[in-house]
């Protein structure tokens, strides 16, 4: 089943269960992922490829993670400590209104990240990536960083953190 069909099915399910966050996220995701270029349209390709959909999902996830970072920063600025340190009981009465309005937005962002991550393939751990790179180096004595990164891109596209891979390739 294609990703676009899976998103449509999940959107229908979100509508049935009145899951507002999933409904809004998935309908926006579906709209953007379904856009096709003029060249694709002229060529008769009216269904987006899974690669294009995956790229859209990654873009949405990047934006959601940035929103989470901003929200966490704002929470800490207003409340005086992180939302993860368990000290919300120290919150003053003046912060209640902020919490009532802001925390649901933070929870919605967390839920969006959770939904988007479900579509992405499991990322390789640092140890797994290190092992793949060392195996490649053993088979290709004197391999440079460019050849290692090229190998990873062709064999493991989307399954690793590029920054981490680059650092490990340089070791």
N, C-alpha and C positions, 0 to 999 in steps of 0.2 A: 504494500500500500504506500502511496506517495505521501510525503509530508503534508502537502496541501490538503489532501483528503483527510488525513488524521487531524489536522487543525480544524477543518470544517466539522468533523464529527465531535471533536471536543467542544467546539463553540456551541453546537446544538445541545450537547449535554449541559453545558454551563447555563444556557438559556432555560432548559427544563428545570434545573435545580436553583435557578435565580442566584447564581454565583456571580455577583456584580463585578468583582475584580477580574475573574477569568473571562467573563463576557466582554468587558471593555478591552482588555489586553488582546484577547484572541481575535476580536473583530478588527481591531486596528492592525494587528499583525497580518491577518488574512488579507486585508485591503492592500497593505504595502507589498507583501510577498506576491500578490497576484498581479501586480503591475508588470506589463511586458513591454519590451522596447519596440520601437517602430520596425526595426530590422527583423525581430522575431515574428512580429505580426505579419509582415510582408512575406516571410518565409513559411507562414502557416503554423508557427509554433505558438499556440495560444495558451498552453499550460506551462506555468513556471517549473523549472527543473528543481530537483531536491537541493542542488548546490546553491541555487539562488535563494530558496526558502531558508536554507541553513545560514547563509550569509545575513539574511534579514533577521533571523533569530539572534545571531551573534551581535548584530548592531543593537537590537532591542535590549539584549542582556547587558551590553556595555553601558548603554544609557541608564538602565535600571541600577546597575552597580554604582555609577556616578551619583545618581539621585540618592542612593542609600548613604554614600559617603557624605554628601551634603547634609542630609537629614540627621545623621549621627553627629556631625559637627555642630549643627544648630541646636540639637538636643543638649549636647554637652555645654554649649555656650549659655543657653537659657537656664538649664537646671543646675549646672555646675559640676556635673560628673557624667560618666558614660552610662548609657542605658543598660550596659552589660555587666556593670559591677554590683548589681543587687542593692543599690542604695536608694531606690526610689522612695523608700519609706522616709527618707530625710527631706523629701520635697516639702516646700512651704506651701501654705494655703494659696498664695498668689500664683503658684504654678499650676493649679488644678485646671484652669481654663485652657492654658497652653496644652496640657496633657490631653484634655478631652478633644481638642481639635487636631493636634499634631500627631499623637500616637497612632490613631487609625490610619493616617497617611503613611506612617512608617510601616505599619503592619501590611498595608496594601502593597507597598514596594517590596517587602520581604516575600509576599505571596507571588508577586509577578516574577521575581528572581527564581523562586521555587518552580513555577510553571515553565519558565523558559529553559531552566536547567534540565528538565525532564526530556526535552527534545534533543539535547546535545549528547554526543557519545561520551562515554567515560574517558576522562583524560588520563594519560599515563602518569604514574608517580615518578618522582625524581629518580628512584632506584631503577624502575623499569626503563626510563629514558637513558640513564647512564649505561645500563646493560646493552641496550640496542646500539648506542654510540660506540661503546668499547668493542662490541662484536664487529661492527662495521670497520673500525680502525684496525682490528686484527686481520680482517680479510683484505683490507686495502691499505697496506703499509704506506705511510707518508701522506695519507688523505688530509686535505686542508679543510678549513672550516666551511668553505663554500660547497665542497663536494659532500660533506656530511649533511649540511642543511638541505642540499638538493635531494639527497637520498631520503631524508626524513620527510620532506615535502611530498615526494612521489609515493612513498610507502606508508606513511602514517599521517597524512594530511588531516588536520583538525583534531588530532588525538594527543597533542602535546602543547606545552607552553613554549612559544618561540623564544622568549627571552632566556628561559632556563636552558633550552636546547643549545642556544648560542653560547652561553657560559660553559656548559658541559663540553661542547665541541672544542672550545679553546683550551681546555685542560690538557 
